[in-house]
Amino acid sequence: MARGKHKGIQQYTVQESNNLLLGQLGFKELTAAGNTGDGNFVAFYVTGKGSASGTDDQATIAATTHVGDDLTACIFTAGSLVYGPFKKITMSSPTDADVHVICYYG
C-alpha cells in the first residue's frame, strides 16, 4: 500500500494543529470534587452530557495561575475548554457522576 508524503505541520489547519499539541505532555483527570495539586497546566476540559431541555451537566471550577488573576469558583458546562497558565485546578459541585475535568499538562 503506497503512502503519500506527509507535509509536516503545514498539512493541518490551525484547529487541527492546536488539537495535535494539546495533551502531548499528558493530563490529569478529576473524577470527583478535588484538585490537581500544583503543576503546570495549559487547559482544562469539562466532560458530561447535554440535554434537550438545556440543563447540561456542569461543574464549579476554581484555578490558581502562574501569571495573572486566579479563577474563582466559576460554573462551566459540559464541553467547555479553557486555556490558561494554570498552577492548580479545583473542581467542586459536579452535577452528575459523568462530569469529569481533564486537566492538560503543558
GUFI-810118 format. One line per 8 residues: number of its first residue (from 0); for each residue x, y, z of N, C-alpha, C. Coordinates in steps of 0.05 Angstrom, whole numbers, plus 5000, padded with zeros to 4 digits. Atoms other than C-alpha are relative to their C-alpha. Layout:
<rs>
NUM = X,Y,Z,X,Y,Z,X,Y,Z  ...
</rs>
This chain:
<rs>
0 = 5017,4976,5000,5000,5000,5000,5018,5025,5000  4984,4976,5003,5030,5066,4978,4990,5021,5020  5008,4978,4981,5030,5123,5028,5010,5026,4988  4993,4974,5009,5030,5196,5010,5021,5012,5018  4980,4986,4984,5087,5241,5034,4986,5019,5018  5012,4982,4981,5068,5277,5097,5013,5028,4997  4990,4973,5005,5075,5352,5090,5007,5015,5026  4993,4987,4975,5090,5366,5163,4977,5015,5012
8 = 5021,4986,4985,5053,5413,5209,4983,5018,4981  5015,4983,5018,5032,5456,5149,4978,4984,4985  5022,5016,5012,4988,5398,5125,4974,5004,5015  5024,4998,4984,4939,5413,5181,4990,5029,5002  5011,4974,4995,4892,5471,5193,5009,5009,5027  4993,4989,4974,4904,5516,5253,4986,4984,5022  5015,5015,4980,4849,5480,5291,5011,4972,5004  4989,5028,4998,4878,5411,5275,5027,5000,5013
16 = 4973,5000,4988,4949,5431,5294,4998,5006,5030  5004,4995,4972,4925,5460,5360,4991,4976,5015  5009,5025,4988,4889,5395,5375,5022,4980,5002  4977,5018,4998,4953,5357,5360,5017,5006,5023  4982,4991,4978,4991,5398,5411,4988,4994,5028  5013,5003,4975,4940,5393,5467,5001,4971,5010  4999,5027,4989,4953,5333,5511,5025,4984,4994  4976,5014,5006,5021,5315,5485,5018,4994,5025
24 = 4985,5004,4975,5050,5321,5555,4984,4985,5021  5017,5015,4982,4993,5282,5586,4978,5017,5014  5022,4986,4987,4934,5301,5630,4995,4987,5027  5010,5011,4975,4905,5291,5699,4970,5003,5000  5029,5000,5001,4832,5273,5705,4988,5003,5029  5015,4998,4975,4788,5298,5762,4973,4987,4996  5025,5015,5003,4731,5249,5770,4980,5006,5022  5018,4993,4977,4701,5278,5834,5011,5027,5010
32 = 4990,4975,4988,4708,5341,5876,5028,4996,5010  4972,5001,4992,4781,5354,5888,5017,5018,4983  4983,4983,5016,4842,5386,5857,5024,4985,4989  4977,5013,5013,4903,5371,5815,5025,5000,5016  4974,4995,4987,4956,5393,5864,5015,5019,4982  4984,4981,5015,5010,5440,5840,5012,4988,4975  4989,5009,5025,5033,5433,5768,5000,5022,4979  5001,4981,5023,5038,5466,5700,4979,4990,4981
40 = 5023,5008,5017,4971,5460,5664,4994,5022,4980  5005,4980,5021,4954,5495,5598,4970,5002,4993  5028,5000,5007,4880,5478,5593,4985,4980,5017  5017,5021,4988,4821,5441,5623,4975,4998,4983  5024,5006,5016,4761,5408,5590,4980,4987,5019  5021,5011,4983,4695,5393,5625,4984,4980,4983  5016,5020,5014,4662,5328,5604,4973,4997,5013  5027,5005,4989,4590,5307,5614,4980,4998,4978
48 = 5022,5003,5020,4523,5304,5579,4984,5026,4998  5019,4978,5004,4479,5357,5549,4972,4989,4999  5027,5010,5001,4404,5353,5547,4983,5019,4982  5018,4984,5017,4348,5378,5502,4988,5023,5015  5013,4980,4984,4320,5418,5559,5019,5023,5008  4981,4979,4995,4384,5459,5564,5013,4998,5028  4988,5004,4974,4404,5431,5632,5025,4983,4997  4975,5015,5004,4475,5410,5613,5013,4994,5027
56 = 4983,5005,4976,4520,5377,5664,5019,5023,5003  4982,4978,4994,4564,5427,5698,5016,4995,5025  4984,5001,4976,4618,5436,5750,5010,5028,5007  4989,4975,4991,4644,5493,5791,5031,4996,5001  4971,5003,5003,4718,5504,5775,5013,5025,5011  4983,4978,4991,4769,5547,5811,5029,4992,4992  4972,5006,5008,4842,5553,5789,5018,5023,5009  4979,4980,4995,4905,5588,5811,5018,5000,4975
64 = 4984,4997,5024,4950,5614,5756,5029,5008,5006  4973,4991,4997,5024,5625,5747,5003,5030,4994  4999,4972,5008,5011,5693,5715,4971,5010,4997  5026,4989,5003,4951,5738,5720,4982,4994,5023  5020,5004,4979,4887,5733,5761,4993,4971,5002  5010,5027,4995,4863,5669,5792,4970,4999,4992  5028,5006,5008,4797,5638,5770,4986,4991,5026  5013,5006,4975,4749,5637,5829,4972,4989,4996
72 = 5027,5013,4999,4690,5588,5832,4981,5008,4978  5017,4995,5023,4661,5595,5762,4986,4974,4991  5015,5023,5010,4608,5548,5734,5006,4996,4970  4995,5007,5028,4627,5513,5669,4983,4976,4992  5017,5022,5010,4581,5468,5628,5017,4980,4985  4987,5021,5015,4600,5403,5594,5007,5010,4973  4990,4991,5026,4641,5416,5532,5017,5025,5001  4983,4976,4997,4677,5477,5559,5029,4993,5000
80 = 4971,5003,5002,4751,5481,5541,5012,5027,5006  4989,4975,4991,4790,5535,5577,5030,4999,5000  4970,4999,5001,4863,5554,5563,5010,5021,5020  4988,4981,4982,4909,5589,5612,5025,4988,5013  4976,5009,4987,4974,5584,5652,4993,4991,5029  5010,5008,4974,4943,5544,5709,5021,4985,5017  4983,5013,4981,4981,5522,5771,4985,4977,5014  5016,5020,4986,4925,5484,5807,4971,5004,4991
88 = 5028,4999,5009,4854,5467,5783,4984,4984,5020  5017,5012,4980,4799,5451,5832,4971,4998,4990  5028,5003,5007,4731,5421,5816,4984,4995,5025  5019,5005,4979,4673,5425,5864,4972,5000,4988  5029,5000,5008,4598,5413,5858,4995,4989,4972  5009,5011,5026,4595,5368,5796,4971,4992,5002  5029,5006,4999,4522,5359,5778,4994,4971,4996  5005,5027,5007,4530,5287,5758,5026,4984,5001
96 = 4976,5017,5000,4578,5228,5762,5014,4999,4973  4988,4999,5027,4590,5236,5687,5018,5024,4997  4984,4976,5003,4623,5304,5699,5028,4994,5010  4971,5002,4994,4699,5299,5696,5013,5024,4989  4984,4978,5011,4751,5352,5685,5027,4988,4992  4974,5009,5011,4811,5335,5641,5018,5024,5000  4982,4978,4997,4869,5379,5660,5026,4993,4985  4977,5006,5018,4924,5382,5607,5026,5013,5009
104 = 4974,4990,4993,4997,5389,5626,5012,5015,4976  4988,4985,5022,5038,5438,5586,5025,5015,5009
</rs>
